[in-house]
Amino acid sequence: MKLLLLLTVAATSATGAGLVHTGVLPCPCEVVHGLWAKEAPAGQAGAPAGLYVEARDATVWGGACHISAQADNGGSHAAMGWAFEAGAAAGVSLSGVKVIAVLEGSSNLAADEVFRAGERAQRRSAVWVDAPTQEAAEAAFAHVRGLSDLGSCDGFERASLQVARTGDAFALEVPGVLEVAGEAIADRACCTMPESRWYTPLAESSESVVGVPDRCRFNGEAAGLGSWTFEDENSAYVARFGA
C-alpha cells in the first residue's frame, strides 16, 4: 500500500536548512529492502548489484486453493533475469551486463521447500548473456550461478537482451525465444498480506514485490527446453540483488 505523506526532515548539512518532501511513497517493504533505492553509479567498484526479475509458470501470491491446484501441474518452469548496474567479479567490471536464464524442473521447483512433498526437482537451464566482452560474459555467468541453482547447464549464448524496470513496469526478453512483460501489483497487497506468498525468488535477492505478466512466453525449441506460457496471474517478482 502506498502512502500519501508530507514529510519534514531536519537537514544535517552545514546550512541547517530543513527539507520538505511531498509525494507518494512506496510500500514500506520496498523501502526497507531497497527496491526503490537509488541505483549505484555505473562502474562502481565492489560487489555486483542491480535489478532482478523472475517469472514463474505458477501463481506465487494468492489463495491457498488456487496455489494447491497448481502445485502438481505447474511451477516447474521459470525465467530469471539480472541487470548489473555496478560492481565487479573476478576482477572484471559487470556494469551494464545482462543475464537471462530459463529454468526447467523435473517437477514443481518448490515441491520440497513449499509443499513439503517429494524430492528436490532436478533442474536444467539455458542461459543468455549480454556483455561487451567474452571475459565479462563468463564472469557474469559464474556470478549468477552463485546466486541461484541453475542445475545442469552446458553453457551460455551471447545475445542482445532486455532486463528492465520502469516504475511498476518490468520486462525480460531474449529476441525470438523469451518475452516477459507486465507490472507490479499496483496496491502492493503482496506486502500487506505476506501470508499469501507461497514461493520465494529462486535467486538470492532483496525482498521483492509481486508482478503480473500480461505476456510471458518461452519458445523452448530455440533452447532445447520445453515451451511454456503463463500470463495474467501473480507469477513474477521484481527485486534487487547485491549491495
Secondary structure, 3 states (H helix, E strand, C coil): CCEEEEEEEECCCCCCCEEEEEEEECCHHHHHHCCCCCCCCCCCCCCCEEEEEEEECCCCECCHHHHHHHHCCCCCEEEEEEEEEECEECCEECCCCEEEEEEEECCCCCCCCCCCCCCCCCEEEEEEEECCCHHHHHHHHHHHHHHCCCCECCCEEECCCEEEEECCEEEEEECCCEEEEEEECCCCHHHHCHHHECCCCCCCCCCCEEEEEEEEEECHHHCCCCCEECCCCCCEEEEEECC
